[in-house]
Amino acid sequence: MLNEQTITTLHSLKLFGMARGFEERLANPKHAELSHAEFVGLLVQDEKTYRDNQRLTRLLRNAKLRQQAAVEDIDYRHPRGLSKQVMLDLGSTQWIAAHRNVLISGPTGIGKSFIACALGNFAARAGYAVLYVRAPRLFETLQQSRGDGSHLKTLTRLAKVQLLIIDDLLLTPLADWERRDLLEIMEDRYQSGATVITSQCPIRDWHPNIGDPTLADAICDRLLHHAYKIELRGDSMRKNQGEHS
């Protein structure tokens, strides 16, 4: 009866991991040999593990990643110019903490989105807040936010994300308001957040394709400074497999 009251009390205190651990450990005869300090220590670890798992689930849900991708599943066999050394550097969180950008270009089907989502998955599992969005949807959302008065709030939300992934930038020429919004996003995130951008447009052509030379100068300055550049090439990976990576 006392044990049941303890479990109820733990639930009322929202110590759900500890409550589950308490119940499971009571049912395990091996734990009867533990000292009180050891038993409590294990319950505390149960609670931490539960909270870590809950936070990871929340981070991955909020990230809205397009693909279930992982860095360890990236394919280096396909000849596309992907450097293992660069990916090894991106396999630590230093670039995120240093607010560095990752720019990925290449033809359709070469695995740009997979790599971007793999980096997002990696960042979320390391405890960073991540958001994935395709560029067309991003600009559509920003345009709608102008109409309902939430434009500044939307820009602020994008600025606060620790890792922002913008997929498929420059699929079409940018309108003037899209250029200005992109500049605002990059300005807000400059040296305060890491950004991953993928594009079918070669990185060397981003400046002319952005359009307005003055805005292009400002955007590219913030994007390219101290950024990792992954320029993929070759045939589509979709010819040989259902999902590219």
C-alpha positions as CSV (number, residue, x, y, z in Angstrom):
1,M,0.0,0.0,0.0
2,L,2.8,2.4,0.9
3,N,4.5,1.6,-2.4
4,E,1.4,2.5,-4.3
5,Q,1.1,5.8,-2.4
6,T,4.8,6.5,-3.3
7,I,4.1,5.9,-7.0
8,T,1.0,8.1,-6.9
9,T,3.0,10.9,-5.2
10,L,5.8,10.6,-7.7
11,H,3.2,11.0,-10.5
12,S,1.6,14.0,-8.8
13,L,5.1,15.6,-8.7
14,K,5.5,14.8,-12.4
15,L,8.4,12.5,-11.7
16,F,7.2,10.0,-14.2
17,G,10.6,8.4,-15.0
18,M,11.2,7.9,-11.3
19,A,7.8,6.4,-10.8
20,R,8.2,3.9,-13.6
21,G,11.7,3.1,-12.4
22,F,10.5,2.6,-8.8
23,E,7.8,0.2,-9.9
24,E,10.2,-1.8,-12.2
25,R,13.0,-2.0,-9.7
26,L,10.7,-3.2,-6.9
27,A,9.7,-6.1,-9.1
28,N,13.4,-7.0,-9.7
29,P,14.8,-9.2,-6.8
30,K,18.3,-8.1,-7.6
31,H,17.6,-4.6,-6.4
32,A,16.8,-5.8,-2.9
33,E,20.5,-6.1,-2.4
34,L,21.1,-2.4,-3.1
35,S,21.7,0.1,-0.4
36,H,19.2,3.0,0.0
37,A,21.7,5.4,-1.5
38,E,22.2,3.1,-4.5
39,F,18.5,2.6,-5.0
40,V,17.8,6.3,-4.9
41,G,20.7,7.0,-7.2
42,L,19.3,4.6,-9.8
43,L,15.8,6.3,-9.5
44,V,17.4,9.7,-10.1
45,Q,19.1,8.3,-13.2
46,D,15.8,6.9,-14.3
47,E,14.2,10.3,-14.1
48,K,17.0,11.9,-16.0
49,T,16.9,9.3,-18.8
50,Y,13.1,9.8,-19.0
51,R,13.4,13.6,-19.3
52,D,16.3,13.3,-21.8
53,N,14.1,11.0,-24.0
54,Q,11.1,13.3,-23.7
55,R,13.2,16.3,-24.7
56,L,14.7,14.4,-27.7
57,T,11.2,13.4,-28.8
58,R,10.0,17.0,-28.6
59,L,13.1,18.3,-30.4
60,L,12.7,15.8,-33.3
61,R,9.0,16.5,-33.6
62,N,9.5,20.3,-33.6
63,A,12.3,19.9,-36.2
64,K,9.9,18.7,-38.8
65,L,12.6,16.9,-40.7
66,R,11.6,15.9,-44.2
67,Q,13.5,12.5,-44.0
68,Q,14.5,10.1,-41.3
69,A,18.2,10.5,-41.9
70,A,21.3,9.9,-39.9
71,V,24.9,10.9,-40.4
72,E,26.1,7.3,-40.0
73,D,23.8,6.3,-42.9
74,I,25.3,8.7,-45.5
75,D,26.5,6.9,-48.6
76,Y,30.1,7.6,-49.6
77,R,30.2,4.9,-52.3
78,H,28.3,6.9,-54.8
79,P,30.7,9.2,-56.8
80,R,29.4,12.7,-56.0
81,G,32.4,14.5,-54.5
82,L,31.3,14.2,-50.9
83,S,34.3,14.7,-48.6
84,K,34.5,12.3,-45.6
85,Q,36.7,14.8,-43.8
86,V,34.1,17.6,-44.1
87,M,31.4,15.2,-42.8
88,L,33.8,14.1,-40.0
89,D,34.1,17.8,-39.0
90,L,30.3,18.1,-39.1
91,G,30.1,15.0,-36.9
92,S,30.9,17.1,-33.8
93,T,28.8,19.9,-32.4
94,Q,31.5,22.5,-32.7
95,W,30.2,24.0,-35.9
96,I,26.8,24.5,-34.4
97,A,28.2,26.1,-31.2
98,A,30.3,28.3,-33.4
99,H,27.3,29.3,-35.5
100,R,28.8,28.2,-38.8
101,N,26.8,27.6,-41.9
102,V,26.7,24.6,-44.1
103,L,25.9,25.2,-47.8
104,I,25.1,22.2,-50.0
105,S,24.6,22.5,-53.7
106,G,24.2,19.9,-56.5
107,P,21.7,18.5,-59.0
108,T,18.4,17.0,-58.1
109,G,18.5,13.5,-56.6
110,I,22.1,13.7,-55.5
111,G,21.3,13.6,-51.7
112,K,21.3,17.2,-50.6
113,S,18.1,16.9,-48.5
114,F,19.3,13.7,-46.9
115,I,22.5,15.2,-45.8
116,A,20.7,18.3,-44.5
117,C,18.2,16.2,-42.5
118,A,21.0,14.0,-41.2
119,L,22.7,17.0,-39.8
120,G,19.4,18.2,-38.3
121,N,18.8,14.8,-36.7
122,F,22.4,14.9,-35.3
123,A,21.9,18.4,-33.9
124,A,18.5,17.5,-32.3
125,R,20.1,14.4,-30.6
126,A,22.8,16.6,-29.3
127,G,20.1,18.8,-27.6
128,Y,19.8,21.7,-30.1
129,A,16.6,23.2,-31.3
130,V,16.2,22.5,-35.0
131,L,13.8,23.6,-37.7
132,Y,13.6,22.2,-41.3
133,V,11.7,24.1,-43.9
134,R,11.7,24.1,-47.7
135,A,12.4,27.6,-49.1
136,P,9.1,27.9,-51.1
137,R,7.1,27.1,-47.9
138,L,9.3,29.4,-45.9
139,F,8.6,32.4,-48.2
140,E,4.9,31.4,-48.4
141,T,4.7,31.4,-44.6
142,L,6.4,34.8,-44.4
143,Q,4.1,36.3,-47.0
144,Q,1.0,35.0,-45.0
145,S,2.5,36.4,-41.8
146,R,2.4,39.9,-43.4
147,G,-1.3,39.6,-43.8
148,D,-2.1,38.5,-40.3
149,G,0.3,40.8,-38.6
150,S,2.7,38.1,-37.3
151,H,5.6,38.8,-39.7
152,L,8.0,40.1,-37.0
153,K,7.0,37.2,-34.7
154,T,7.8,34.7,-37.4
155,L,11.2,36.3,-38.1
156,T,11.9,36.2,-34.4
157,R,11.0,32.5,-34.2
158,L,13.4,31.8,-37.1
159,A,16.1,33.8,-35.4
160,K,15.9,31.8,-32.2
161,V,16.2,28.3,-33.7
162,Q,19.7,27.0,-33.0
163,L,19.9,25.2,-36.3
164,L,17.8,26.3,-39.2
165,I,17.6,24.2,-42.4
166,I,16.4,25.8,-45.6
167,D,16.0,23.3,-48.3
168,D,15.7,24.0,-52.1
169,L,16.7,27.7,-52.1
170,L,16.7,29.4,-55.5
171,L,14.5,27.0,-57.2
172,T,12.9,30.0,-58.8
173,P,14.1,33.7,-59.0
174,L,13.5,35.6,-55.8
175,A,11.0,38.4,-55.6
176,D,12.2,41.6,-54.0
177,W,10.3,40.9,-50.7
178,E,11.8,37.4,-50.6
179,R,15.3,38.8,-51.0
180,R,14.6,41.3,-48.2
181,D,13.2,38.6,-45.9
182,L,16.1,36.3,-46.6
183,L,18.5,39.1,-45.7
184,E,16.6,39.7,-42.4
185,I,16.8,36.0,-41.6
186,M,20.5,35.8,-42.3
187,E,21.2,39.1,-40.5
188,D,19.3,37.9,-37.4
189,R,21.2,34.6,-37.4
190,Y,24.6,35.9,-38.2
191,Q,27.0,34.7,-35.5
192,S,24.0,33.7,-33.4
193,G,22.7,30.6,-35.0
194,A,23.9,27.8,-37.4
195,T,22.1,27.5,-40.8
196,V,22.1,24.7,-43.4
197,I,21.0,25.6,-46.9
198,T,20.6,23.3,-49.9
199,S,20.2,24.4,-53.5
200,Q,20.3,23.0,-57.0
201,C,22.0,26.3,-58.0
202,P,25.9,26.1,-57.7
203,I,27.2,28.2,-54.8
204,R,29.2,30.4,-57.2
205,D,26.0,31.4,-58.9
206,W,24.0,32.3,-55.8
207,H,25.0,36.0,-56.0
208,P,23.6,36.6,-59.5
209,N,20.6,34.4,-58.9
210,I,19.6,36.2,-55.8
211,G,19.0,39.2,-58.0
212,D,19.5,42.7,-56.6
213,P,23.4,43.1,-56.3
214,T,23.3,45.2,-53.1
215,L,21.0,42.7,-51.3
216,A,22.9,39.8,-52.8
217,D,26.2,41.2,-51.5
218,A,24.7,41.4,-48.0
219,I,23.1,38.0,-48.1
220,C,26.1,36.2,-49.5
221,D,28.5,37.9,-47.1
222,R,26.5,36.5,-44.1
223,L,26.0,33.1,-45.7
224,L,29.5,32.4,-47.1
225,H,31.6,33.8,-44.2
226,H,33.3,30.9,-42.5
227,A,30.9,28.4,-44.0
228,Y,31.3,24.7,-44.9
229,K,30.7,24.3,-48.7
230,I,29.6,20.9,-50.0
231,E,29.3,21.0,-53.8
232,L,27.9,17.7,-55.0
233,R,28.0,16.5,-58.6
234,G,27.2,13.4,-60.6
235,D,24.2,11.3,-61.6
236,S,21.0,11.1,-59.5
237,M,21.1,8.5,-56.8
238,R,17.4,7.8,-57.3
239,K,18.2,5.7,-60.4
240,N,19.6,3.0,-58.2
241,Q,17.7,3.2,-55.0
242,G,14.3,4.3,-53.7
243,E,15.7,6.8,-51.2
244,H,18.9,8.8,-51.8
245,S,21.4,9.5,-49.0
